Amino acid sequence: MPGAFDKLDRAIASFMRRYGVIALRWSLAVIFIWFGALKIVGHSPAAGLVMETVGWMPLLSPAQWLIVIGWWEVAIGATFLFRKTLRIAIALLALQMVGTFMPLVMLPGITFQEGRAPWAPTIEGQYIIKNLLIISAALVIGGTVRGVERRRSA
């Protein structure tokens, strides 16, 4: 019985190793394209939070910035679809994440429960903080852009 378990465990681990990074790439692509498109067409539940956050930015109105951010997110998603554009995807994502975390600092009254910052986020705060997982996924994917490099013997 232990031999059968070991064989199954190896098969499962092999499957995960083979398809895990691909699943991460495609998951990020779907999430960013979908959520970005929602901003573009005016159906994003995050629109209010985004527009409050970008209200200080010059050149465009908050509604226009929302559309720019939506297209930015679609671009992030599209570049995660192709191995050759992963570096672009990760660069765009890194820039986007700076803005994504801004409400935690700029709008603590919205992102944290009253009198409980920074330990008790609201649903909006949780929505933002979960992006740590997206950053981690991007780090894993970024670790694959050069392929498997052979270690030099010491």
Secondary structure in CASP SS format (residue, H / E / C, confidence):
PFRMAT SS
TARGET T0000
AUTHOR 0000-0000-0000
METHOD secondary structure of the structure
MODEL  1
M C 1.00
P H 1.00
G H 1.00
A H 1.00
F H 1.00
D H 1.00
K H 1.00
L H 1.00
D H 1.00
R H 1.00
A H 1.00
I H 1.00
A H 1.00
S H 1.00
F H 1.00
M H 1.00
R H 1.00
R H 1.00
Y H 1.00
G H 1.00
V H 1.00
I H 1.00
A H 1.00
L H 1.00
R H 1.00
W H 1.00
S H 1.00
L H 1.00
A H 1.00
V H 1.00
I H 1.00
F H 1.00
I H 1.00
W H 1.00
F H 1.00
G H 1.00
A H 1.00
L H 1.00
K H 1.00
I H 1.00
V H 1.00
G C 1.00
H C 1.00
S C 1.00
P C 1.00
A C 1.00
A H 1.00
G H 1.00
L H 1.00
V H 1.00
M H 1.00
E H 1.00
T H 1.00
V H 1.00
G C 1.00
W C 1.00
M C 1.00
P C 1.00
L C 1.00
L C 1.00
S C 1.00
P H 1.00
A H 1.00
Q H 1.00
W H 1.00
L H 1.00
I H 1.00
V H 1.00
I H 1.00
G H 1.00
W H 1.00
W H 1.00
E H 1.00
V H 1.00
A H 1.00
I H 1.00
G H 1.00
A H 1.00
T H 1.00
F H 1.00
L C 1.00
F C 1.00
R H 1.00
K H 1.00
T H 1.00
L H 1.00
R H 1.00
I H 1.00
A H 1.00
I H 1.00
A H 1.00
L H 1.00
L H 1.00
A H 1.00
L H 1.00
Q H 1.00
M H 1.00
V H 1.00
G H 1.00
T H 1.00
F H 1.00
M H 1.00
P H 1.00
L H 1.00
V H 1.00
M H 1.00
L C 1.00
P H 1.00
G H 1.00
I H 1.00
T H 1.00
F E 1.00
Q C 1.00
E C 1.00
G C 1.00
R C 1.00
A C 1.00
P C 1.00
W C 1.00
A C 1.00
P E 1.00
T C 1.00
I H 1.00
E H 1.00
G H 1.00
Q H 1.00
Y H 1.00
I H 1.00
I H 1.00
K C 1.00
N H 1.00
L H 1.00
L H 1.00
I H 1.00
I H 1.00
S H 1.00
A H 1.00
A H 1.00
L H 1.00
V H 1.00
I H 1.00
G H 1.00
G C 1.00
T C 1.00
V C 1.00
R C 1.00
G C 1.00
V C 1.00
E C 1.00
R C 1.00
R C 1.00
R C 1.00
S C 1.00
A C 1.00
END
